[in-house]
Amino acid sequence: SKDFEVLKERFNQIIKDKVNILIDTLNHQKEVLTSLDPKEVLKRGYAYITIEDKLIKSTNDVKKNDIVKITLHDGELISEVKEVKKNG
């Protein structure tokens, strides 16, 4: 019947709309997760510094003459600390 066909079409459209909304949501979540990926963060110009595989989070973690490894998106730098300057 005609009513059934109309209902069927409306139902199909509602399902398509819902699926499209879910796809958009998933794509947005993927973009957010990708932007937080440590490798992607490094590509934006950030680096992290370690001493003997211990992450350096503060000037208190290093002293003059320490050898540090600076990790960039395309490799590593090995460097000697010449001076430690604290804020304030």
Secondary structure per residue as TSV (DSSP state, phi and psi in degrees):
chain	resnum	aa	ss	phi	psi
A	1	S	-	360.0	162.5
A	2	K	H	-65.1	-41.8
A	3	D	H	-60.4	-40.9
A	4	F	H	-63.4	-44.1
A	5	E	H	-62.8	-40.6
A	6	V	H	-63.4	-46.0
A	7	L	H	-62.8	-40.3
A	8	K	H	-62.8	-44.7
A	9	E	H	-62.7	-44.2
A	10	R	H	-62.4	-43.0
A	11	F	H	-61.3	-46.7
A	12	N	H	-60.1	-40.7
A	13	Q	H	-66.7	-40.8
A	14	I	H	-61.6	-43.7
A	15	I	H	-63.3	-44.9
A	16	K	H	-60.4	-43.5
A	17	D	H	-62.4	-43.8
A	18	K	H	-62.1	-44.9
A	19	V	H	-61.7	-42.8
A	20	N	H	-63.2	-39.3
A	21	I	H	-63.9	-43.7
A	22	L	H	-64.0	-39.7
A	23	I	H	-63.7	-44.7
A	24	D	H	-60.6	-42.1
A	25	T	H	-63.9	-45.0
A	26	L	H	-63.2	-41.0
A	27	N	H	-62.8	-40.9
A	28	H	H	-64.6	-43.6
A	29	Q	H	-63.8	-36.5
A	30	K	H	-63.5	-43.5
A	31	E	H	-61.8	-42.7
A	32	V	H	-62.8	-47.6
A	33	L	H	-62.8	-40.7
A	34	T	H	-62.4	-41.7
A	35	S	H	-66.9	-23.3
A	36	L	H	-91.9	-8.4
A	37	D	S	-59.0	126.8
A	38	P	H	-51.9	-36.8
A	39	K	H	-65.2	-37.7
A	40	E	H	-69.3	-36.9
A	41	V	H	-62.5	-43.6
A	42	L	H	-61.2	-37.1
A	43	K	H	-64.4	-22.8
A	44	R	T	-85.2	6.9
A	45	G	T	107.0	3.1
A	46	Y	-	-87.6	163.3
A	47	A	-	-143.3	165.7
A	48	Y	E	-131.8	153.1
A	49	I	E	-121.5	135.9
A	50	T	E	-132.4	155.3
A	51	I	E	-124.3	118.9
A	52	E	T	49.3	47.6
A	53	D	T	67.2	10.5
A	54	K	E	-99.3	124.2
A	55	L	E	-65.6	132.2
A	56	I	-	-90.9	120.8
A	57	K	-	-115.3	-9.6
A	58	S	S	-152.7	156.3
A	59	T	G	-63.5	-20.9
A	60	N	G	-68.8	-15.6
A	61	D	G	-85.9	-6.9
A	62	V	-	-132.5	158.8
A	63	K	-	-139.5	165.5
A	64	K	T	-53.7	139.6
A	65	N	T	77.7	-1.9
A	66	D	-	-62.0	146.8
A	67	I	E	-98.2	122.9
A	68	V	E	-117.9	153.2
A	69	K	E	-109.9	123.6
A	70	I	E	-105.0	119.1
A	71	T	E	-101.3	123.5
A	72	L	E	-112.5	174.9
A	73	H	T	-65.3	-25.1
A	74	D	T	-115.5	12.9
A	75	G	E	158.0	-163.9
A	76	E	E	-131.2	153.8
A	77	L	E	-122.0	137.7
A	78	I	E	-107.6	127.8
A	79	S	E	-140.7	153.2
A	80	E	E	-103.9	133.7
A	81	V	-	-74.3	120.4
A	82	K	-	-90.4	-30.7
A	83	E	-	-159.4	146.6
A	84	V	-	-115.1	117.9
A	85	K	-	-112.7	126.7
A	86	K	-	-99.3	148.6
A	87	N	-	-70.1	147.3
A	88	G	-	97.3	360.0
